């Protein structure tokens, strides 16, 4: 037997809410820019790691970044639609992507193969574009993912030079990626640096003069100055995620949810699907209206906690698609109370890192997984610091 209290009409419109504090992005950008002599490319893929792509982009550009990076052309064009005019690079596209639209939007394109180069050249020839296509040749430096295989690299460089001489493209960059940068001593990083240096020299030997050379993402930016070159690509670090565990970055996310029901259950009551948790004693349970469809990983079931009425409370039973149950013990809560599901941690609430540990995953997956049903609230960062403004300069 249980008694259920439902949310009163005194809390109209109460809903799970994600508060995004852009001052954290500003502070992280300034800190990272201070750690390198290279340009900072703000990577705002996956909607700015779940923080809002255009908002993160504007904030990063105002506080030390000089260009933007995304994966798809669609993401790049969304930034243009939002009014952003800074250089933006898109680096993960199929051969039949909308290259004509990218060129019309003055989006720079990564080229990982001859087929991609041919597709970009065809789009350039077919449209009335005002300038040559700006491309970054992409070399696989040891991850066996995106990028040209070393065996194909010399031919790609020669073909790009022919297209450059014809006025169809301008090779403005060479890029790669390190697979083990969170451990600078790992031998794969040394291999990646050597392969990248070889790739740049091969490009120069073909007659190319790429002004931008970028290999380092967040981890390598923080730990390995040897990989910085002219530009570093930072995404996770902007939103407070340090894959190396060495740098104190600020988190800008706070996820809250209202209590929509409270009930008292007897000892032996089962909670949720499969009754994976059985109440060991009589207790109060609070119901929150969010679940794995909103980004709470089901794998965190049985380990996760939330902050409610000043204390950490365990999530009991399995995390469902739309709801979670919280054990209050002998304490009580009222419908309409607010639970903090995650936040910076200053008030004792769980952090993104806590949720990642509970789910045995990366913080990246937690922040990018928060779903569209969660209401967003954005707090601006304020004016840029004067100390960072001299870093803003045009890119050749």
C-alpha positions in Angstrom: 0.0 0.0 0.0 1.3 3.5 -0.8 0.1 7.0 -0.8 0.9 9.3 -3.7 1.0 13.1 -3.7 0.9 14.7 -7.1 2.3 18.0 -8.1 0.0 20.9 -7.2 -1.1 23.6 -9.7 1.0 26.0 -7.7 4.0 25.1 -9.9 2.7 25.7 -13.5 5.0 24.7 -16.3 7.6 23.0 -14.0 9.8 20.8 -16.2 13.3 19.4 -16.4 15.6 22.3 -17.3 19.1 22.6 -18.5 20.8 25.8 -17.4 23.8 26.7 -19.6 26.2 29.3 -18.0 28.3 30.6 -20.8 30.7 32.4 -18.4 32.2 28.9 -17.9 32.9 28.7 -21.6 34.4 32.1 -21.6 36.7 31.3 -18.6 37.8 28.0 -20.2 38.5 29.6 -23.5 40.7 32.2 -21.9 42.6 29.6 -19.8 43.2 27.4 -22.8 44.3 30.3 -25.0 46.8 31.3 -22.3 48.4 27.8 -22.5 49.4 28.0 -26.2 51.0 30.3 -28.7 48.8 28.7 -31.4 45.5 29.9 -32.7 42.5 28.3 -30.9 39.9 26.7 -33.2 36.7 26.4 -31.1 35.1 23.1 -32.0 31.4 23.4 -31.6 30.2 20.1 -33.1 27.2 18.3 -31.7 25.5 21.5 -30.9 28.5 22.8 -29.0 28.8 19.6 -27.0 25.2 20.0 -26.0 25.6 23.6 -24.8 24.3 25.3 -27.9 26.5 25.6 -31.0 26.0 29.2 -31.8 26.2 30.3 -28.2 29.4 28.5 -27.5 30.9 29.7 -30.8 30.1 33.4 -30.0 31.4 33.1 -26.5 34.6 31.3 -27.5 35.3 33.9 -30.3 34.8 36.7 -27.8 37.3 35.3 -25.3 40.3 34.1 -27.4 39.3 31.7 -30.1 39.8 32.8 -33.7 38.0 30.2 -35.8 35.4 27.5 -35.5 35.3 23.7 -36.3 32.4 21.3 -36.8 32.0 17.9 -38.4 29.2 18.3 -41.0 28.5 20.9 -43.5 25.0 21.2 -42.0 26.5 22.2 -38.7 28.7 24.8 -40.4 25.8 26.3 -42.3 23.7 26.5 -39.1 26.5 28.8 -37.7 26.3 30.9 -40.8 22.5 31.2 -40.5 23.0 32.3 -36.8 25.1 35.2 -38.1 28.6 33.9 -37.4 31.2 35.1 -40.0 34.4 33.7 -38.5 36.3 31.0 -40.4 34.6 27.7 -40.0 36.0 24.3 -41.0 33.9 21.1 -41.6 35.9 17.9 -41.6 33.6 14.8 -41.8 31.5 14.6 -44.9 30.6 11.9 -47.5 31.8 12.3 -51.1 28.3 13.4 -52.2 27.9 16.0 -49.5 26.4 19.5 -50.2 29.8 21.0 -51.2 28.2 23.7 -53.4 26.2 24.9 -50.4 29.4 24.8 -48.3 31.3 26.9 -50.8 28.4 29.4 -51.1 28.6 29.8 -47.3 32.4 30.2 -47.4 32.9 27.1 -45.3 36.3 25.6 -45.3 36.4 21.9 -46.0 38.7 19.0 -44.9 39.7 16.7 -47.8 40.7 13.2 -46.8 40.9 11.5 -50.2 41.1 12.1 -54.0 37.4 11.4 -54.3 36.6 14.1 -51.9 39.0 16.5 -53.6 37.3 15.7 -57.0 33.9 16.4 -55.5 35.0 19.7 -54.1 36.6 20.7 -57.4 33.4 19.8 -59.3 31.3 21.9 -56.9 33.7 24.8 -57.4 33.6 24.5 -61.2 29.8 24.3 -61.2 29.0 27.4 -59.2 29.6 31.1 -59.3 31.7 31.1 -56.2 33.7 34.3 -55.5 36.8 32.7 -54.3 38.7 29.4 -54.6 37.5 26.6 -52.3 39.5 26.7 -49.1 40.6 23.2 -48.1 42.5 21.5 -45.3 44.2 18.2 -46.4 43.4 15.6 -43.8 46.0 12.9 -43.0 45.4 9.8 -41.0 48.2 10.1 -38.4 47.6 6.7 -36.7 43.9 6.3 -35.8 42.6 4.4 -38.9 39.6 6.6 -39.0 39.1 9.7 -41.0 42.0 11.1 -43.1 44.0 9.9 -46.1 46.2 6.8 -45.6 49.9 7.7 -45.8 50.2 5.6 -49.0 47.6 7.9 -50.7 48.9 11.1 -49.2 51.6 12.1 -51.9 49.1 11.6 -54.7 46.5 13.7 -52.8 49.0 16.5 -52.3 50.0 16.5 -56.0 46.3 16.5 -57.1 45.6 19.4 -54.7 48.5 21.4 -56.0 47.2 20.9 -59.6 43.7 22.1 -58.5 45.4 25.0 -56.7 47.3 26.1 -59.8 44.1 26.0 -61.8 42.5 28.4 -59.3 39.9 25.9 -58.1 41.1 25.4 -54.5 43.4 27.0 -52.0 45.1 24.6 -49.6 45.0 26.6 -46.4 45.7 23.8 -43.9 46.9 20.3 -43.1 45.3 18.4 -40.3 45.6 15.2 -38.3 44.5 13.8 -34.9 46.2 12.0 -32.0 44.6 8.9 -30.6 46.3 8.7 -27.2 46.9 12.3 -26.3 45.5 12.0 -22.8 48.7 10.0 -22.1 51.6 12.0 -23.6 54.1 9.1 -23.0 52.1 6.7 -25.2 54.1 5.7 -28.3 51.2 6.3 -30.6 51.6 10.0 -30.0 55.2 10.1 -31.1 54.2 8.1 -34.2 51.4 10.6 -34.9 53.7 13.6 -34.6 56.3 12.0 -36.9 53.6 11.1 -39.4 52.2 14.6 -39.3 55.6 16.2 -39.8 56.1 13.9 -42.8 52.7 14.9 -44.1 53.5 18.6 -43.9 56.8 18.2 -45.6 55.3 16.0 -48.3 52.7 18.8 -49.0 55.4 21.4 -49.2 57.4 19.2 -51.5 54.3 19.1 -53.8 54.4 22.9 -53.9 51.7 23.6 -51.3 52.1 26.2 -48.6 49.4 25.5 -45.9 49.4 28.4 -43.5 47.4 26.4 -40.8 48.7 23.1 -39.4 46.6 21.4 -36.7 47.1 18.2 -34.9 46.2 18.8 -31.2 42.7 18.6 -29.7 41.9 19.3 -26.1 44.1 16.7 -24.4 47.2 17.5 -26.5 46.6 21.2 -26.2 46.8 20.9 -22.4 49.7 18.4 -22.2 51.8 18.4 -25.3 53.2 21.6 -26.7 55.0 19.7 -29.4 51.8 19.0 -31.2 50.4 22.6 -31.2 51.8 23.8 -34.5 49.9 26.9 -35.8 46.4 25.9 -34.5 44.9 23.8 -31.8 41.3 22.4 -32.0 39.5 22.6 -28.6 35.9 21.4 -28.1 35.5 19.4 -24.9 37.8 21.8 -23.0 35.6 24.8 -23.8 32.7 23.2 -21.9 34.7 22.1 -18.9 35.8 18.6 -19.9 39.5 17.8 -19.4 40.3 14.3 -20.7 43.7 14.5 -19.0 42.5 15.1 -15.5 45.2 17.7 -15.0 43.5 21.1 -15.5 40.7 22.7 -13.4 38.1 23.7 -16.0 34.7 25.1 -15.2 31.5 23.3 -15.9 28.6 25.4 -17.2 25.7 22.9 -17.1 23.1 22.5 -14.4 20.3 20.0 -15.0 17.2 20.2 -12.7 13.9 18.4 -12.5 10.8 19.0 -10.5 9.4 16.4 -8.1 6.1 15.3 -9.6 5.0 12.8 -7.0 5.9 11.5 -3.6 4.8 8.3 -2.0 5.4 6.2 1.1 6.0 2.5 0.5 6.4 -0.4 2.8 9.4 -2.7 3.2 9.5 -5.1 0.4 8.0 -2.8 -2.2 9.6 -3.2 -5.7 10.5 -0.2 -7.7 10.5 0.1 -11.5 10.8 -2.4 -14.3 12.0 -5.8 -13.1 11.9 -4.7 -9.5 15.7 -4.4 -9.6 15.5 -2.5 -6.2 13.4 -3.7 -3.3 12.8 -1.3 -0.4 14.7 -2.8 2.6 12.5 -0.8 5.0 9.5 1.6 4.8 10.6 4.7 2.9 9.6 7.8 1.0 10.1 7.8 -2.8 10.1 10.9 -5.0 9.4 10.7 -8.8 11.3 12.9 -11.3 10.0 13.3 -14.9 13.1 12.5 -16.9 14.9 9.4 -18.0 17.1 7.9 -20.6 15.2 9.6 -23.4 16.4 12.9 -21.9 20.0 11.8 -21.6 20.3 10.0 -18.2 22.2 6.8 -19.1 20.3 3.6 -18.1 23.7 2.1 -17.3 23.8 4.4 -14.2 20.8 2.7 -12.7 21.6 1.6 -9.1 24.5 4.0 -8.8 23.3 7.4 -9.6 22.3 10.2 -7.2 20.6 13.6 -7.3 20.6 16.5 -4.9 17.2 17.1 -3.2 16.5 19.2 -0.2 20.2 19.7 0.5 21.3 16.1 0.4 22.4 13.5 -2.1 19.7 11.0 -2.7 20.1 7.6 -4.5 18.2 6.8 -7.7 16.6 3.5 -7.1 15.3 1.0 -9.6 16.1 1.2 -13.3 16.2 4.5 -15.0 13.2 4.5 -17.3 12.7 6.3 -20.6 10.8 9.2 -19.0 11.2 8.9 -15.2 13.4 8.1 -12.3 12.6 7.3 -8.7 14.6 8.7 -5.8 14.8 7.2 -2.3 14.3 9.8 0.5 14.4 7.4 3.4 12.7 9.0 6.5 12.9 12.4 4.9 10.1 13.9 2.9 9.7 16.1 -0.1 6.8 17.9 -1.7 5.6 17.9 -5.3 7.1 20.9 -6.9 10.4 20.7 -5.1 13.4 20.9 -7.4 16.1 18.2 -7.7 19.5 19.0 -9.1 20.4 16.1 -11.3 23.9 17.4 -12.2 25.8 20.7 -12.0 29.2 22.1 -11.3 29.3 20.4 -7.9 29.7 23.6 -5.8 26.6 22.8 -3.7 27.2 19.1 -3.4 25.2 18.1 -6.4 26.4 15.3 -8.8 28.7 16.5 -11.6 28.9 15.4 -15.2 32.0 13.4 -14.2 29.9 11.6 -11.5 27.3 10.6 -14.1 30.1 9.4 -16.5 31.6 7.2 -13.8 28.2 5.8 -12.8 27.5 4.9 -16.4 31.1 3.8 -17.2 31.4 6.3 -20.0 32.9 9.6 -21.0 31.7 13.1 -19.8 31.4 13.9 -23.5 28.6 11.3 -23.8 26.7 12.8 -20.9 26.7 16.4 -22.1 25.9 15.6 -25.7 23.2 13.2 -24.7 20.8 15.5 -23.0 17.7 15.4 -25.1 15.5 18.0 -26.8 12.6 17.5 -24.3 14.7 19.2 -21.6 14.0 22.9 -21.6 17.0 25.1 -22.1 18.0 28.3 -20.2 21.1 30.2 -21.3 23.0 32.7 -19.2 25.4 35.0 -21.2 29.0 35.3 -20.4 29.3 39.1 -20.3 32.0 41.2 -22.1 35.3 39.7 -23.3 38.3 40.3 -21.1 40.7 42.9 -22.5 43.6 40.6 -22.0 42.3 38.1 -24.6 41.3 40.6 -27.3 44.8 41.0 -28.9 44.6 37.2 -29.8 41.8 37.9 -32.2 43.3 38.3 -35.6 42.5 37.4 -39.2 43.6 34.0 -40.5 45.3 33.8 -43.9 
